Amino acid sequence: MIKQIGENFDLNKIPNGHYGRRIKAWFSAYGLKYDFCRFYEIRQESAFGYAAILNSSAVIAVEGNGFDAEEFEFFVMSGGAQSVEMPRILAERLKVPGYRPIERIFFYFAPGEYPKDMAVEKNPRLDEVFNILKQGFPIEDNYALWLTETSHRIRHGISRIYLYKDTTAELCFKVDGYAFFGQIATSLQSRGKGQARELLYWLENRMSALGIKPYLCAKPERESFYRSLGFCEFDRDIVLEHI
């Protein structure tokens, strides 16, 4: 059974790992009071966990191997999310009409050299950040939603945007001693100048000094770049993306 949570959400029961950390971050930012952010408890014969849907994104954190695939397929279709994250062992069992599987690779950051006097903005103008992101991500038509979600997470201390010259990176959440980074992009005119490399090494140094392990995920076409930085692959998963 997958049942929406109306109250008494015990965060201590959420499975460990990336998916559980994302659910905890969403709960910290939104709680149970918004219709656009919903949380669910998963109880099946041989599987237990939680799920969440935030606007057009969904995540499933589940443990076990006796999944009721049909129930998960119905959950994905009825939730209407554009993308759904989940452990690979579950994603490989689902066949959801209208969705295609997209592989991702998870990397831990590695230390490296960067200019010691580099100026990194920790509270940049979000319009400036969006102008960079839209050159690398298909988000140009979703400015209002992006601005609303990003501003909310920043105000609640969940996320932070870093800007270095013409390169940006988002600390999406920092939970249980791990920091997950995403939306790393460089403007078209500044690509190939090593800005992303320097910013990522700077972030690794900053997080490690705080005792936090930074990581990110990337599509296979970006695998060679992160390996060139010395980043260490530790997992692969499959995201279901609406066609």
N, C-alpha and C positions, 0 to 999 in steps of 0.2 A: 504494500500500500504506500502511495505517495500522498501525504496529507499536508495542506498548508498550515503553517504555524501561526496562531493568533496571539499567543502569549506564552510566557515561561520557556523562553529559548535558552537552553543550557549550552553555552559555548564550549564547555569542557568536553562535551560528547562528540564534537565535530572531528572527523578523522584528520590525522596529521597530513602534512604535505601541502603542495601548491594549491590544490582546489579548496581544501579546508581553510587555508590562510586567506584566500580571496573572499570566501563567505564571511569569515570573521571581520575582514576589512569593510565589506559592504554593510554588515550589521553595525559596526562602529560608526559608520557614516550616516546611516539612514534609520536603523532600528526597525520597528514594526509599524510605524505610523504612516508610511507612504504606500499608496496603491501601486506605484510604479516599481517598487522594490519589495518582492515577496519571497518568503522563505518556506521551505518544505522539509518535513521529516520523511525519511525513506525507511520503511520496515517491510522486508520481504523474508521469505523462509531462510535464505542463506545470504542475505545482504542487509547492511545497515548503513545509513549515512544521512546526509542533508543535501539540499539543492537550493539554489536561489536564482531568481530572475530579476534583472535590473534593466528596465527599458528593453533594448534590443539584444542584450547579452544574458547568457545563462551559464551556470556552472553547477556541476554535480560532483560531490565528494562522497564516495561510497567505498565500503570495504566488503569483501566477500567474493565469491565466484559463482554463486547460484542465482544469477540475475534473472528476473522476469523481464526478458527483452521487450515483450509486447507492451508492458506497462511503461517502461522507459520510452519506447517509441511514441506512445500516446502522449506522454508528458512533454516530449520535445515538440511534437506537432501542435498540441493545444497551447503551449506556452508562447508560440509565435516569435521566438527569439531569432535574430539574424545569425548568431553564432552561439555554439554550445560547447563548453569545455568539459572534459571528463577524463577519467583514467583510460588509458588505451585498451585495457582488457575489457572494458565495457563498450567503448566506441566500436571496437571490431565486431561486436555481436549485434549491433543495431543496423537496421535497414529502414531508414526514414525517408519516405518519398519527399522530393523537393529539397533534399539536403545532400551535399557532397562532402567527402572526407578530405581534410587538409592536414598534412603532417607538419608537426612542429618539433624543433630540437631545443632542449633546455641546456644552457651553459652557465657554469659558475664563472664569475669574473676572475681574472688573473692580474697580478701586479705588473706594472710597466712604467716606462719613463714618460714624464710630462713636464712642461715648463713650470718651474716652482713659483713663478709669479703670475700664472695664468688667472685671468679675471673671469670668474664664473658667477653669473647672476642667479640668485636663488629665489627671486620674486619678480620675474620678468613680466612685461605686459603680455597678456594672453593673446591679444590680436597678433602680436609679432610672432609668437610661438605658432599660432594656427597657420599663418602665412608660410611658415617653413614646413609644417606637417602636411599641408595639402599638396605639396610638391612631391611627396613620397607615399602618401596614403590616400585612398579614395574617400575622403571625408568632406570634400568641399561643400556638398549639399546638406551637411549635418552640423553647420556651425553653431546654431542655437542650442542644440542638444549637447554638443561637445562642451560649449562654454558653460552651460548650466551644471553639467555633471562635474566638470573639472573644477569649477569655482567652489562647488559644494564640498568636494573632497579636500580641497586645499584649506578651506575655512575650518573644517573639522579635524585638520591635522593628519589626515590619512595619506594624502599625496603631496608631492612637491615637484615643481618644474624647475629644471636647470637649463640655463642658456649660456653657451660659450661661443662667442663670435656668431657664426651662422648655423650652429648645431644645437639641437635641443634633445633632452631626455627627460622622461617622467619617472619619478619614484612613485609607482602605482600604489604600493602599500608596504608597510614595514611591520611584520607580525612574527612573533615567536623567534626572534633572532635572525630572521631572514628579510631581505629587501628585494622586492621584485621590480624590475625596471622595464619600461616599454616605450613605445612611440619615440624611438631614437631616429632622428632624421637630420639631414644637412641640406641646406638650400642648394638648388641646382648649380648656381654659379660658384659655390665654394667646395663642391665635392672633389675628392682627390687631394686635398690639402692636409689631411691628417687630423682634422678637427675632432671627428668622432673618436678616433683612437685616443687622442689626448684627454678628451672628456671622460671616456670610459675608464681609463687608467686613474684619473683624478677621483672619480666616484669610488672605484675599488679601494683606493687609499683612504678616503674619507669614511667609508662604511667599515672597513677592517679596523680602523682606529677606534671605532665604537663597539667592536666585538660583534658586528653584524655581517652576515654572509650575503653578498649581492649576487643575483642571478637574473637571467633573461631568457626569453625563448625567441626562436627565429625560424622562418621558413627555410627549406633546403637551399634555395638560391642564395641565401646569405650565410650559409654554413662556412664557406671558405674564408670569408672575412673574419668571422669570430675565431676560427681556428688560427688564423694568422696573428691574432692578438694573444694567443696562448690560452684562450678560454677553454675550459674543460667541459665536455659534454657529460651530462649525468642522467639524461632521460629523453625519451621521445613519446609524444602522444599524438592524438588525432582530434582535431576540432571539427565538429559538424557545422558546415556553413550553408546558409540558405541560398539556393540558386536564384 
